[in-house]
């Protein structure tokens, strides 16, 4: 019990530190880097107007402006994704679209998002869904050696569910549950537990990984609150 409390406190400390750092970087990107890039773009625009009579110079300045505009868009997107309040401010669909878009830019494979806009959940659950998707995507893209990742958010008979699946290398679930490592999976489990989501994980070597989180609309009379023991893992991957 003391060990569980210690691990929980450790995870909370990590999450709080990470959220503070994300907020700080988000502010820097938006308030400082973004403004500097925008100002540089305006200066290039003035320079281009002064160089209309110089053959080739105006065209090269225009190309530089286009590259700068792309940089501004990417900085703003990253600032938005890093902002801890992105779900509360803009909604889960917008947040997941931005997250998937950012993953696509740095990932040579395919990342697909299927989102049912009729699936509505409370803000706390939506924030947990987003953090789970973020961590599962990061695990897949960085560690799974996969070519395809699917993110699904949809209505189900028993509630509203998030599913992140990849076709990567997979792993032995029971082995990961017994290891002291696996920070990404521990954070996923923490987010699910804090929001009362039911979490399941299925994986096997060379069969990919499936992370599922479920928000139940209403508990049946006499049912207990959902619990996530360990990583909330199933022992083997589904087919």
C-alpha positions in Angstrom: 0.0 0.0 0.0 2.8 2.4 1.0 4.6 1.5 -2.3 1.4 2.3 -4.3 1.0 5.6 -2.6 4.7 6.4 -3.2 4.4 5.6 -6.9 1.2 7.6 -7.2 2.9 10.6 -5.6 5.9 10.2 -7.9 3.7 10.1 -11.0 1.7 13.2 -9.8 5.0 15.1 -9.3 6.2 14.1 -12.8 2.9 15.2 -14.3 2.8 18.5 -12.5 6.3 19.3 -13.5 5.6 18.3 -17.1 2.5 20.4 -17.3 4.3 23.5 -15.9 7.1 23.0 -18.5 4.6 22.5 -21.3 2.8 25.7 -20.3 6.1 27.6 -20.1 7.2 26.4 -23.6 3.8 27.1 -25.0 3.9 30.7 -23.8 7.4 31.2 -25.2 6.5 29.8 -28.6 3.3 31.9 -28.8 4.4 35.1 -27.2 8.1 35.3 -28.2 9.1 33.0 -31.1 5.8 33.4 -32.9 5.9 37.2 -32.6 9.5 37.3 -33.8 8.8 35.2 -36.9 5.7 37.3 -37.7 7.8 40.5 -37.4 10.5 39.0 -39.7 7.8 38.2 -42.2 6.6 41.8 -42.2 10.2 43.0 -42.8 10.6 40.7 -45.7 7.3 42.0 -47.1 8.6 45.6 -47.0 11.9 44.5 -48.5 10.2 42.7 -51.4 8.2 45.8 -52.2 11.4 47.8 -52.3 13.1 45.3 -54.6 10.4 44.9 -57.3 12.8 46.3 -59.9 15.6 43.9 -59.1 15.5 40.8 -61.3 15.2 37.6 -59.3 15.5 39.3 -55.9 11.8 39.8 -55.3 11.1 36.1 -56.2 13.7 34.9 -53.8 12.3 37.0 -51.0 8.9 35.7 -51.8 10.2 32.1 -51.4 11.7 33.0 -48.1 8.4 34.4 -46.9 6.6 31.2 -47.8 9.1 29.2 -45.7 8.7 31.7 -42.9 4.9 31.4 -43.0 5.2 27.6 -42.8 7.5 28.0 -39.7 4.9 30.4 -38.1 2.1 27.8 -38.7 4.2 25.0 -37.2 5.2 27.1 -34.1 1.5 28.0 -33.5 0.4 24.4 -33.9 3.1 23.2 -31.4 2.2 26.0 -29.0 -1.5 25.0 -29.2 -0.8 21.3 -28.7 1.5 21.9 -25.7 -1.0 24.2 -24.0 -2.4 22.1 -21.1 -5.8 23.7 -21.5 -6.2 22.9 -25.2 -9.1 20.4 -24.6 -11.0 22.8 -22.3 -10.5 25.7 -24.7 -11.0 24.1 -28.1 -12.7 20.7 -27.5 -11.4 17.1 -27.8 -11.9 16.8 -31.5 -9.8 19.9 -32.3 -7.1 18.8 -29.8 -6.9 15.3 -31.3 -6.8 16.7 -34.9 -3.9 18.9 -33.9 -2.1 16.1 -32.1 -2.5 13.7 -35.0 -1.4 16.4 -37.5 1.8 17.0 -35.5 2.5 13.2 -35.4 2.1 13.0 -39.2 4.8 15.6 -39.8 7.4 13.7 -37.9 6.4 10.1 -38.7 7.1 8.3 -42.1 4.1 6.0 -41.7 0.4 6.6 -41.6 -1.5 8.1 -38.7 -5.3 8.1 -39.1 -8.0 9.7 -36.9 -11.7 8.7 -36.8 -13.7 10.9 -34.5 -17.5 10.7 -33.8 -18.6 14.3 -33.0 -21.8 13.0 -31.4 -19.7 11.3 -28.7 -19.8 13.8 -25.8 -18.0 13.3 -22.4 -17.3 15.6 -19.4 -14.3 17.9 -19.6 -12.3 15.7 -17.1 -12.9 12.6 -19.2 -12.1 14.5 -22.4 -8.8 15.7 -20.9 -7.9 12.2 -19.8 -8.7 10.8 -23.3 -6.5 13.4 -24.9 -3.5 12.6 -22.6 -4.0 8.9 -23.1 -4.0 9.4 -26.9 -1.0 11.6 -26.7 1.1 9.1 -24.7 -0.1 6.1 -26.7 0.8 7.9 -30.0 4.2 8.9 -28.6 4.9 5.3 -27.6 3.8 4.0 -31.0 5.7 6.5 -33.1 8.9 6.4 -31.0 9.2 2.8 -29.8 6.9 0.4 -31.7 8.6 0.5 -35.1 5.2 0.6 -36.7 4.0 1.8 -40.1 0.3 2.6 -39.2 -1.4 4.0 -36.2 -5.1 4.4 -35.9 -6.9 6.7 -33.4 -10.6 6.0 -32.9 -13.0 7.9 -30.7 -16.6 6.7 -31.0 -19.8 5.7 -29.3 -20.1 2.1 -28.1 -23.0 0.2 -26.5 -21.4 0.4 -23.1 -20.2 4.0 -23.3 -17.8 6.2 -25.3 -14.4 4.8 -26.1 -10.9 5.8 -27.3 -8.8 3.3 -29.1 -5.2 3.7 -30.3 -3.8 0.8 -32.2 -0.6 0.2 -34.1 0.9 -2.5 -36.2 4.3 -2.4 -34.6 6.6 -4.8 -32.7 4.4 -5.2 -29.7 5.6 -6.7 -26.4 4.7 -9.2 -23.7 2.1 -7.5 -21.5 2.8 -9.4 -18.3 6.5 -8.8 -18.6 5.9 -5.0 -18.8 3.5 -5.1 -15.8 6.2 -6.7 -13.7 9.0 -4.3 -14.8 9.8 -1.1 -12.9 10.0 0.8 -16.1 7.3 1.6 -18.6 6.7 5.2 -17.6 4.5 5.9 -20.6 2.2 3.1 -19.7 2.1 4.1 -16.0 1.1 7.6 -17.1 -1.6 6.3 -19.3 -2.9 4.2 -16.4 -2.8 7.2 -14.1 -4.8 9.4 -16.4 -7.4 6.8 -16.8 -7.7 6.1 -13.1 -7.9 9.8 -12.2 -10.8 10.3 -14.6 -12.6 7.1 -13.8 -12.0 5.5 -17.2 -11.8 1.8 -17.8 -8.5 1.0 -19.4 -7.3 -2.1 -21.3 -4.1 -2.9 -23.1 -3.5 -5.7 -25.5 -0.2 -6.5 -27.1 2.0 -9.4 -28.2 5.4 -9.6 -30.0 5.1 -8.7 -33.7 1.3 -8.3 -33.4 1.1 -4.6 -32.5 -0.5 -2.9 -29.5 -4.0 -1.7 -28.8 -4.8 0.8 -26.0 -8.4 1.2 -25.1 -10.1 3.6 -22.7 -13.8 3.6 -21.9 -16.1 6.2 -20.3 -19.3 4.6 -19.2 -22.3 6.8 -19.4 -24.0 5.5 -16.3 -23.1 2.8 -13.8 -25.5 -0.1 -13.2 -27.2 -0.2 -9.8 -24.8 -1.9 -7.3 -21.8 -1.7 -9.6 -18.6 -0.4 -8.2 -16.4 2.3 -9.7 -13.9 1.1 -12.4 -10.5 0.2 -11.2 -7.3 -0.1 -13.2 -4.9 -2.5 -11.5 -1.4 -2.6 -12.7 -1.7 -1.2 -16.2 -5.3 -2.4 -16.7 -3.8 -4.9 -19.1 -5.2 -7.9 -20.9 -2.8 -10.8 -21.1 -2.6 -11.1 -24.9 -3.3 -9.0 -28.0 -6.5 -9.4 -29.9 -6.3 -10.6 -33.4 
